[in-house]
Amino acid sequence: MDARDVRITMEDWEAAAREKLSPMAYDYYAGGAGEEWTLAENRRAFDRWIIRPRALVDVSGVDLRTTVLGQRVPFPILLAPTAFHKLAHPEGELATARAAAGLSALMVVSTVATFTLEEVAQTGVHRWFQLYVMEDRDFSVRLVERAHLAGYQAIVLTVDVPVLGRRLRDERNRFALPPGVEMVNLRNSGLPQTAGSGLFTFFAAQPNRGLTWEDVAWLRSLSPLPLVLKGILTREDAELATEAGVDGIIVSNHGGRQLDGVPASLDALPEVVEAVAGRVEVMVDGGVRRGTDVLKALALGARAVLVGRPYLWGLAVAGEEGVRSVLETLRDELGLAMILSGRASVADVDRSLVGPAPGSSPETPPSLR
Ligand SMILES: Cc1cc2nc3c(=O)[nH]c(=O)nc-3n(C[C@H](O)[C@H](O)[C@H](O)COP(=O)(O)O)c2cc1C
């Protein structure tokens, strides 16, 4: 076997996916907004923390199980909502969902998936539905109703896309969906579904710039499902979200794909955790690439992390099996990191587990120091 075929890190999976995907698809998945400073910062932020391991702790029964919004998950790593899985593999979201289901992991399914939300539900995966609210509010109402009927257990409203960020790679490549890759959940929504209709056309045609905090109450009234806001980066918005009665917050900068220059999500995590003071569950995504990243995020107050690109690389390289392998690697690395840092369960991972790396001073609110 060629050494290049041994894939043991997320970087290995990305390199293999890059060889397999068209440059347009690879750039769409890998890229960020603007100069991609925030994209890179998402990774760098993890290097600003070190792990302070404890010795002689009984870790013979290490246990990664936890709950998110009261739902049991076998490990605190969820699949972030990502668009267009058919760009990576013909079985698209179905392959992703089957892999997640096989591990009992929780998948957040995107509005702009390339299989319908009902088809994804049939895999039996534990699932939340990510919602983009569009100009046609009635269409969003129907999407929420469909998700509820199809057994989705939470609605994740993405709040960082009033319009699409400026993604230079996609502009240069004139990114467009190839034939056969469609936003099937949006059929009959008046959107162009023809081959080549780009993502940009979708958002350009259906701006949701008018969405405000007042609409959060409206959204909550649409179904009894818990509501999570994805894309919060400041204590001010964390406070408003808490007052609005949401059930969860995902601290996120959309994988560096929306506004370049915003902070790494890991850097924004402590102030959000401090602001909500335990009233709302806080999750984080952006740049999580190894088990020690998950451990650091949990130590800084996240209930769980979400990963995006890593499982897309797995999907591109090996379909369902690739997604499974990526998730297993992250899960097993987290288990190893917990054992080696003397933490037998997720509940044992607390703030004392991390400290600032030499020469760096990550911003931490006083109460979390
Ligand atoms: C290719 C791609 C497509 C995405 N599509 C969506 C989407 O449809 N809805 C959404 O809320 N977030 C979307 N995101 C953002 C992810 O949910 C998540 O915030 C981000 O990928 C996390 O960063 P990571 O890729 O570094 O793990 C997308 C991200 C990528 C990379």
The ligand as a Tripos MOL2 file, in Angstrom:
@<TRIPOS>MOLECULE
LIG
   31    33     1     0     0
SMALL
NO_CHARGES

@<TRIPOS>ATOM
      1 C1        -19.0240   23.3760    2.1050 C.3       1 LIG1
      2 C2        -19.7460   23.9690    3.2700 C.ar      1 LIG1
      3 C3        -21.1050   24.1940    3.1820 C.ar      1 LIG1
      4 C4        -21.7960   24.7190    4.2810 C.ar      1 LIG1
      5 N1        -23.1520   24.8530    4.2080 N.ar      1 LIG1
      6 C5        -23.8420   25.3040    5.2870 C.ar      1 LIG1
      7 C6        -25.2610   25.3550    5.2710 C.ar      1 LIG1
      8 O1        -25.9060   24.9690    4.3100 O.2       1 LIG1
      9 N2        -25.8720   25.8440    6.3830 N.ar      1 LIG1
     10 C7        -25.1960   26.2530    7.4980 C.ar      1 LIG1
     11 O2        -25.8000   26.6820    8.4740 O.2       1 LIG1
     12 N3        -23.8520   26.1830    7.5430 N.ar      1 LIG1
     13 C8        -23.1600   25.7170    6.4740 C.ar      1 LIG1
     14 N4        -21.7930   25.6300    6.5390 N.ar      1 LIG1
     15 C9        -21.0840   25.9750    7.7870 C.3       1 LIG1
     16 C10       -20.9540   24.7590    8.6790 C.3       1 LIG1
     17 O3        -22.1850   24.4170    9.2620 O.3       1 LIG1
     18 C11       -19.9660   24.9810    9.8480 C.3       1 LIG1
     19 O4        -20.2910   26.1790   10.4980 O.3       1 LIG1
     20 C12       -18.5150   25.0340    9.4120 C.3       1 LIG1
     21 O5        -18.2680   24.1650    8.3330 O.3       1 LIG1
     22 C13       -17.6210   24.6180   10.5840 C.3       1 LIG1
     23 O6        -16.2970   24.7640   10.2740 O.3       1 LIG1
     24 P1        -15.3150   23.5690    9.7830 P.3       1 LIG1
     25 O7        -15.6830   23.2840    8.3460 O.co2     1 LIG1
     26 O8        -13.9820   24.1840    9.9430 O.co2     1 LIG1
     27 O9        -15.5400   22.3650   10.6790 O.co2     1 LIG1
     28 C14       -21.0900   25.0830    5.4540 C.ar      1 LIG1
     29 C15       -19.7150   24.8670    5.5220 C.ar      1 LIG1
     30 C16       -19.0380   24.3100    4.4550 C.ar      1 LIG1
     31 C17       -17.5600   24.0450    4.5810 C.3       1 LIG1
@<TRIPOS>BOND
     1     1     2 1
     2     2     3 ar
     3     2    30 ar
     4     3     4 ar
     5     4     5 ar
     6     4    28 ar
     7     5     6 ar
     8     6     7 ar
     9     6    13 1
    10     7     8 2
    11     7     9 ar
    12     9    10 ar
    13    10    11 2
    14    10    12 ar
    15    12    13 ar
    16    13    14 ar
    17    14    15 1
    18    14    28 ar
    19    15    16 1
    20    16    17 1
    21    16    18 1
    22    18    19 1
    23    18    20 1
    24    20    21 1
    25    20    22 1
    26    22    23 1
    27    23    24 1
    28    24    25 2
    29    24    26 1
    30    24    27 1
    31    28    29 ar
    32    29    30 ar
    33    30    31 1
@<TRIPOS>SUBSTRUCTURE
     1 LIG1         1 GROUP 0 **** ****
